[in-house]
Amino acid sequence: MAHGANYWIRQVYLGIIPSYPLGYMLINGFRGDQFWTKFYVERSAVPPSEHLKDLVEAELDKITDLKNAKVKVALTDRAEPRVYGGFFLTSGAELQFPVRVSFGDVEEARRLAQNVEIDLGLARNRRKIEVNSKVGEELISRMMLSDAAKMFLVQRELQLANSGVVFCAPMLAWFGIFSAGYAILLGTLSAVMVLLIFVGVAVGSIVSVVISACAFRQFLTAYNAQSSKWADGKVVEMGEEYLQGARDYFRSTMKFNRLLRVLLGEEGEKNISKTGDVM
């Protein structure tokens, strides 16, 4: 029996529902030497310092409920750290830290910064900084972090990597939001049923996808911020040294971001506030 266009439109929408979770698991679960990973794995060309690797191992030992965790340490040219995977996956977790976390001293920072491009997550925003200039010297100065700040940041990322809730929530939210969108598509609400009568299933599908995608984006932005706050609080509770590290890290980051806002021009003004908050 042949199916009409409306049937296939619904099938396409149903196919969208598992697409993000599958891609999410692919990106987070497969980050090794597989040939396909070159299409989505991005790391800085600068290798992490031995000091940073040792710090990660030392902080990892402080998580008492964790045994035989697999962790890969890498650097990113972006301004913010990122966690991929988790300790509950067989592939483990990959922690990506901004290059400045790997700096041991000013001379090392000056040497490594010659190979660094800074951005806000988009390739078109990338800027090459001349380190032997006055601006470059000021940038390097603001990139330096205290040992306490590094301890805080490393422990925060480890806590995020150890949370199955933090890892799974985006996938569950996607399922929930897009499943609700499918219910709307089927006309479970009377107002939407009227809409489908006039515009058809095709337009109704597009509307449902757009609304669902916007809702998910809003959720993800809010949830990422909330997850970071949760991890911040958990680490600060570990002791006074971590509290001081948090102060040092956020103070340094705000100063660094304010300079970054100037260096990135129009894109910097759009994405970083005058106080240094990333929007």
HELIX and SHEET records of a PDB file:
HELIX    1   1 ALA A    5  ILE A   16  1                                  12    
HELIX    2   2 SER A   19  GLY A   29  1                                  11    
HELIX    3   3 PHE A   35  PHE A   39  5                                   5    
HELIX    4   4 GLU A   50  LEU A   60  1                                  11    
HELIX    5   5 VAL A   99  SER A  102  5                                   4    
HELIX    6   6 VAL A  106  ALA A  113  1                                   8    
HELIX    7   7 ALA A  123  ASN A  125  5                                   3    
HELIX    8   8 LYS A  134  MET A  143  1                                  10    
HELIX    9   9 ASP A  147  ALA A  161  1                                  15    
HELIX   10  10 GLY A  164  LEU A  185  1                                  22    
HELIX   11  11 SER A  190  VAL A  236  1                                  47    
HELIX   12  12 GLU A  240  LEU A  263  1                                  24    
HELIX   13  13 GLY A  265  ASN A  271  1                                   7    
SHEET    1   A 3 VAL A  71  THR A  76  0                                        
SHEET    2   A 3 ALA A  93  PRO A  98  1                                        
SHEET    3   A 3 ARG A  82  GLY A  85 -1                                        
SHEET    1   B 2 GLU A 117  ILE A 118  0                                        
SHEET    2   B 2 ARG A 127  LYS A 128 -1                                        
END                                                                             
